Amino acid sequence: MKKLLALVLALVMSMSLVTISNAAFKDADKIDYDEAVEVMNAVGVLVGDEKGNFNAKDNLTREQAAKIISYLLLGNKTAEALAGSGKFTDVAKTSWFAGFVDYCASTGVVAGNGNGTFAPAGQLTGFQFAKMLLVALGYDAKIEGFTGADWQINVSKRADQADLFDNLDISGNAALTREQAAQMCLNTLKAPLVEYSNKGGSLSVNGATINIGASKAEYVTTTLAKEQRISDKKLTNTGLNTTGGYTVEFGEKYYPALELKSGADDFGRPAHTWLLNNQKVGTYPETADYEYTTAVTGKDLYNALGKNTVEKYDFSVFVDGAEDDTLAKQIAKDNKDDLTFTGKGALTQVFVDNDAETVIITVVNTYLAQATADYSAKKDSVTLKIYGVSGNKTVSGEDYDVSKLEADDFVLVTYSYMAKEVKSVATPETIEDTAIDSFKSGKSGNIVVAGTKYSYNKVAQYDADVLGDYTTEGGSITNLKDVTYNVY
């Protein structure tokens, strides 16, 4: 009869990539653009359905896009009061989206299909949504050539200039999902507004018609430093501005209660924090210059950074939020050994600031954790024992969806020593009651289950000796093939 043991080998994964996310939506695990979804949900522009789901992968429809633009420009309350006027034959005045569609049509955000219809339930492409957002930023569709045969080329140029596709790897001609739309809206909040000194036209002088060309779009600027809540960027003689001053970002004009601050997260990574009415929406790490999910040698990192950076820049290293300079001392062109703390299942990120001449290296481990008791509905929390971290840790249901955890259940977590708390929780994939085909211990340790090889996570072993005992000569341990395991 086989004996069931709980051998837990967390599979090598990049769970550490999870940002400081929460359980705002029931389908939060299906959301890839956490920051965009959380910020746009906080300001009320993109929210979930009546079941508490965000439906991140659903395609955005044209009617939904009109609602988003109306909310962005007018605010929810004013936008909801809009009434339809029958501008399009397929948009009934009584439909829920009529007011949004007609408002967008009257402001030049949309133009319909040219035959009197709008196709409200039709899918929207990235370029089409970018055009709508550019008009919201102040660009004139006619002046900028957002209509006609070359409209996609012209939209693409302006969208690239405004960084509307920042952090998105999509085709502009592909259908846009709700979470991708959220990212484009977030990018819009950070984009500067533009205006025209004149939009051109014609006038009559002594019976003669004189056509006046439109001026070029220029950034809207201000001299008020106190209003720089999104960006304090100053412009002097740039492509769209020759007068200087602070740029006025979309969020600074339309969302005065929203603020973007730079700093660091609880793992020591350079990060930014969004605040709404002085309440934190979330903290999100910046994009790393170099990133590794396996071991990296001192030579590899030396070659990546370059001699000048290694020799002249100031280095800071944080391991799970705790400062430790051991790794930095090992970066050398002739060091072929793995850097301390790096390895499979550990996310190593390198952030280089050439202006400040600094390098920040962070390592975030994925740990195995086990519930010590059932989730407590009264306290709305569960207590976890994290293998590799001393002391039990309490996780609140307000932060993470832990309501289904029972005693002895396993989860994968990241933990910050800086904040002294769990920063992410995920349910591992599990292979239950399985035989082990083969096992190898040591630095390149792995097991083979049903013909598939899995590598050990660097830190997340529940019991390092369970398989190791089988390598002991003369032991009385049951044959490896007579025991089954749960592999996480």
Steps between C-alpha positions, in 0.01 A plus 500: 500500500640835401569766759405858419765757587479873450812569300471858394722628225374834378541496125727761348272787416491877490235552761732766638399712202166551671480858621340606824156402378175438682173315465297792362348267239400136524685431177812694608720201412408550133614864493843570352487881513451534877606862532284625214193308614536605863554870425223524240267312734590737786403806295183323384573491126529123453323296765391140541167337426220427745666169592823667607703398194704733283499275190845615397525290183161601355524716188403865536196606299445837332217590736715419804781713359262795463402459864866496609581820311189672639598398853857620446399843373187571703518288811258219579211705633487747213557229240214289633266797455568520127198442279494351151404719206476246222819584311530144367227280359615193695522680836155530653446807718390272785804270495735514802790619284319758282611800704864387499508431125330826405725704731811344345363570152426864582853556635676331206614196700311267266359546153299185438526279192417769245159356413308632798577199720734450796505119553495535881560131572791478257851428621754779532863488388794655678536769232131589521515539877826695472326745267225553758751555779708741288193714438435493875856632545416796278612387155267603218408198285468702179818704545707196597368284217325245723247453220552391141727239344806567718319532834671197658847629412424843645339355813797268548747792487312710755423200722869412508587859589249494786611150615144368474628149421760506778531160678287335232624246248205493262412559138316825447267322259406225745186505712564667836422327829364672810828481689696628200255790480562562871875523429442750219279706732771494767752618241257779409483619860877552484501658153519880452205693359536696176331805350503710181542875481259479207329214322493666161198567284403768252390861503356737242680824418333730246317203355811286474536179702833459681595161641695503826711202588480347846784544745697206630399328822698624801515364852284673758730641769480668836741677736324368813728248667231401752285354222764247395335190642574258213821635344719800576663489159604838361522573130732738323507512124369147448319368196155606614591793723724804471394700806614277785314441825353187653295273279138449607424129500150366435474372856606836644212678330221244521591312821634757749464248786735255326872508572802304377806481727842342447682296764565133572283198569526260793763295318728801450420529129467848347125545482214744475185534708156618391294694754135601472373749758826430688407130525742251344368317196815290463878495469658363181866430415668665204616291204836338572797547268601136549301210637585139585296205629794261523848532648721775355878507531715793607649507149160504330384801698836675455469463123140620505575813704840585355831591662420868555175428682648227721800711599340845541133459592362454851335159554214406732369144534174389660403137557128468574514863609796456737818687407803275445812603304645147467391461140639835384853406610492191277447685170829460312609424144680180602242365750327203339325400823130558555420814692373440852119497531441453125357174371196320364175639634670818619425816303816713469447850360756770424410869478758743359471877546764662282412852612547421870776243424333234714411133457230329705488119497206321655431131554144386571451136597189290463438310823279207584250571778249282684182603681526422871120501540185560299429851377323699773191678368473692828849643468495491119851357500709185489831419665781360286823322583751604235778246448825696501359798695487489879172545687141463384350780291141623491346579161184711479208418274481871417835471323484153345238239418575249776144420605515143364822399677476218751753364749806344331418649156806617311545833318793682342587842638748782481603663827658838574728539801479875448121506545497187718206358308393272218487689171338247264312170524443243225364146483762257367434242236491161668582146389335281763586150622763447232800272468845649438672363189842633598664743738820703500619704795746787520535831318326378184247295694192377320238232500325326211128441537307313229782568257519875571805652667451769766780706658508588868409850604808645674330563836157339499568143609264375766724214609841490338580157647194310379664400174855549622462210743476261208862568414615372842667158473380232740194698603169339586296737290225354281588466134443825312253332264284378790417851619281766340523875533318825456712729282424871507 
